[in-house]
């Protein structure tokens, strides 16, 4: 009897042990299956990643090359002419050692003097509108630096408006000035070569703003003149004149030293 009881107790003790073993084995199988699924998923990701990487690299190349193409297409016509024709011509003519020595346009300043602003309150507003249409840039108002009693001028009063053009707008304005605006002047025969300051900078006075195609003659309140100052990097007048001639400025040929035909 004692032996039977002992056998039953032993059987009862062994049964829960078997259950725990089976449960642990089932857990291990589920974990292994989960790991296998993760491995398969990771392999799929790895297999598809090279194709995605190629697409990403191709898209990055397209994005990186598009701005350069846009710059080439959007370059002003006069800038392209300078790079392809004027620059090599000046380099060979003056025998420069470096391309950086070749003179080029630095800036263009367009100014309208407004002595009438002391009497006419709308003169500054109208001149600002005209100058912004001509240059495509908002002008700044120039104020008097000191008071002058003889001119009834007080310090801080508006005496003119001006615009400083550089880069793209500078080339576009110069192109419009030379190709379409100056030829509209009545009896125009060319510009003088004497309007140079000794360092290759050229000054030009225009009597009417209506020569510019952007200005509607019926919309202006008064005919106003303006001054254009073209600043270059030339070291002397000869270099500056040759640069402006290469860019298309109609300068009068000097015939004083030539024999009569």
Secondary structure, DSSP 4 states (H G I P E B T S, - for coil): -HHHHHHHHHHHHHHHHHHHHHHHHHHHHHHHHHHHHHHHHHHHHHHHHHHHHHHHHHHHHHHHHHHHHHHHHHS-HHHHHIIIIIHHHHHHHHT-SSGGGS--EEEEEEEEE-GGGGT-TTHHHHHHHHHHHHHSS--EEEE-SS-BTTTTB-TT-EEEEEEEE-HHHHHHHHHHIIIIIGGGSTT---B-S--B-SSS-EEEEES-GGGSTTS-GGG-SS---EEEEEEE--SSHHHHHHHHHHTT--BPP--SSSPP-
